[in-house]
Amino acid sequence: MFLYKFYMFLFSLKIATCNCHSEIQKSGFRRAKSEYEITKTGRMPTCINESSGLAKAWQENYYWTINDSGGNTELYMIGEQGRVFDTLLVNDSRNIDWEDLTKDDKGNIYVGDFGNNGQNRKDLTIYKFRNGKTEKITYHYADQDHFPAKDKIFDCEAFFWYSGKLYLFSKDWSRKHQTQLYSLPDKAGDYAILPEQSIFLKSPVTSADVSPNGKEFALLSYGKIYVFEISDGKIDFSKPKTCIKIGRNQMESIAYVNDTDFVMTNEQRKIYRVNRR
């Protein structure tokens, strides 16, 4: 127990003291400086003991969230203070390692059961859910030859829906710190995916979302938010915008509140607003 607490202390210290220098120098981001204000707004109840994804609900200022690996196969609707207003069972699903969720323009909710810390899963699944009906989108990494993989690059905790596709972002456990971008259709089926692009991000990516106006997308890491511009309707890494240092404990999920601001949660059940000044 002492060693675990000491590890968590060192981990929290590392997050609190992280900065954007490496990403500015190597990947072309701009430092956010004092453009953003971070405020704690609430705390989730113990039934949501490890929130790992956020997606806007139908009501303003409400969000769907999920529990991480081994939790119930349920969606929880929460407000920014953390109160639970509704719960939905995701039929015909399993929570092996739920890591993120997103929503399309038709009301379908997608739950990513694709956490792969051990690099050995062959059952990577995205559940497409609406009105009590669940479809399965399964996939595998076409360039993974070993299980577990020798290079720890086949993990994912972040994705979002955009214009008929699901965009996935890897969580790189290697020393290269290269986040990979993948895409696949938003329709039920089994797919083989290959990386389409990569970019140097020193902090591992844990969640992602796209702005309501479709002009930018954000990747969340333990200590930073990386914002990219979307140009000509293309999701890629070609236009890095801002690296926002957030310096909070292990952040696991993010969603746009509007076109400029975010809401995010961490493993300690805390909820934060990130507002552009």
N, C-alpha and C positions, 0 to 999 in steps of 0.2 A: 504493500500500500504506500509506504514511504517513497519507494522508487517511482511509482506511478505519479504521485503528487509532485515529486521533484521534476519528472519529465514534463508534466503539464505546465509547471511553472516556467521551465525553460522554453517550452513551445509558445506559451502566451507572451513571454518576453520577446521572443523572436518576432512574433506577429506585430507586437506593439512598436518595435523599433525598425520594422521594414520600411523601405522607401521605393521610389520608382526609378532610381538612377539607372539600373541595368536596362529596363525596358525603354527608357528614353534614349539611351545610347545605342542599343542594338536593334530596337524595333520601331523607333520613330514616334513614340507617344509624346504628348505634351503634358507637362505637370499641371495638375488642377489648381495648385496653390490654395487660395482661400475662397474658391468659387462655390464650395459645397458646405452645408452644415448638417451634422449627424446628430440625431436626437433619439433617445430611447423612448418608445411610445407604450410599451406594454410587455407582458410576459404570458406565454401560453400555459395552459393547465398541464398537469402531469400525464394526462392521456396522450398528449403530443410530446413525448419525451425526447424526440430527436427529429425535429422538422428538417426535411431534406429537399423540399421543393415548394414553389409558390406559383400560382397562376391567378389572374384576376377572376373573381366571380361575377355573376350577372349584376349584382348590386354595387353601387359606387362605394369604394373604400372597404370592400370585403374581398377575401382571397381564399382560394382552396389551398390546402397544404396536406402533406402526407408524412407518415413516419418512415424512418430508415429501415434497414434490414431486420426482418423478423417481426415487424409490427403487423397490426391488423390491416386487412386489405380494404381500407376505408379512406375516403376523402373527408377532410374536416374544413368547414367554412368558418373562418375567423375574421374578426375585426382587427384594427390596428392596435387595440388594447389587449388582444389575446383571447377574448371571450369566444367560445364556440357557439355558433348559431345553427349549424346544421351538420349532419353526417350522412354520407352516401356510401353504401357498400359497392365496391367494384366487383361485380359478379364474375365467376369463372376466372379468377386470377390467383396468383400466389405472390407473396412478398418475400422474395429471396434477398434482393438488395435494391429496394426502390430508392432512387437517387434524385429524380427531378420530375417535374410535370409542366405541361404547357397546354394551350387551348387554341383551337382554330376559329375561323370566322363563321362556322356553322354550329358552334356550341359543343363540339366534340372535345373531350379532355383526354390527353395522352399522358400515361404514366410510364416512366422509364425504369424498368427493372433490369438495369444493365451495369450495376456496380460490379467490379471485377478486380478487386484488390489482389486476389491470389493469381490472376492471369490465367485461370484454368477453366472458365465457364464456357459451356457449349450450348447454353440455353438463354442467350441474351434476348430479351423480349421488351416490346413496347405495347402496352395495353391501350386500345382506343375505346373510350367509354362514353356512352350517351343514353339517357333515358332507360337505364337498367340493362342495356345491351353492351357486351364487350367483344371486341375483335382483337386478334393478335397479329402484331407485326414482329416477326423474328428476323434475326440477322446474325452474321458472323464476320469476323475480320478476314478478308481473303488472303492477307499476307501473314497470318499467324500460322506457323507450322508446328509449334511445340506447345503442349499444355502440361504444366504452366509454361508461359513464354519465357525465353531467355532474357529478352529486353522488356522491361516493365513499362510498356507503352500502350497496352490494350485494355485500359480502364477508362470508364466514362461516367461522369456525374452531372453532365450539363447538356441540355438541348432546348430547342424551341421550334415552333411551327412557323413557317413563312411561305405564303404563296404556293400551297400544295405540296410542300416538302418539309421534312424534319431534318434539322441541322444539329449534328452532334459534335461535341468538343471533348477531346481526350483529357484525361488527368495523367500527366506524365510523371512516373515515379523514377525516371532515370536522371542522370546528371546532365543530360542535354537540355532539359527544360523546354522541349519543343511540344507545343500544343497542336494537335492535329485536328483538322476540320473534315467531317464526313457529312454526307447527305443520303437520304433514301426517301422513297415515296411515302405519303401518309395513308396508304391503302394496305389492307391486310395482305400478307404474303411473307415469303422467306427470301432474304436478300443477302448478297455478298457485297461488302463495302470495302473501299480502298481510300486512303487519305487523299484529299483533293488539294490541300494546302497545309502549311505549318508555319508557326511563328514562335519566336522566343518569348516565353512568359515565365519569369522566375518562380512565381507562386503557382501552385496547382489549382486548376479550375474546378469549382464545385457547383456552379449553377450558371444559367444563362437566360436571357430574355431579349425580346425585340420591342422597340418603342411602338406605341399605338399608331403613330403616323408613318411607320415603316422607314424612317430615315436613319436609324442607327440601331445597333445592338450592343448589349453589355455582357461581359463575362465576369463572374464573381470569383474571387480567390479568398484564401484565409485572411489576407490583409489588404487587399486592393480590389478596385473595380476597374476593368479595362473596357473602354468605350470605343467602338468602331463606327465609322460612317458607312451607310449603305448607298452605293452609287449605281444607277441604272438597274435597280432591282436585283443586284447580285450580292449574295452573302459571301464575303471573302475577307482576307486580312490585309487588303491592299491600302486601306485608308484608316490607320489607327488614329484616334483623336486624343483621348484623355486617359491618363492613369490617375485614379483617385485613391489616395491612401486613406484607409478607413481605420486601421489599427485596433480592431475589436477581436474578441475571441473567435474561435473557429466558425466562420460564417459558412452557411450551407445552402442558402436559397435566396433568390432575388427576383423581384418583379418590378416592372415600371408602374408607377402610380399614374403618371401622365407622360408627356413627351420629354420631360427634363428630370423628373424626380423618381426615386426608388423607395421600395420597402424591402427589408431583408431580415433574415432570422439566423440565429446561431444555435449551436448544440446545447447551449444553456437555456434554451426556450425563450430567449429575449428577442424582442421585435424592435427594429430601428427604422426611422425615416432618414433618407438622404436627400436633402433639398438643395437645389441650385439657388444661390443668392442672386 
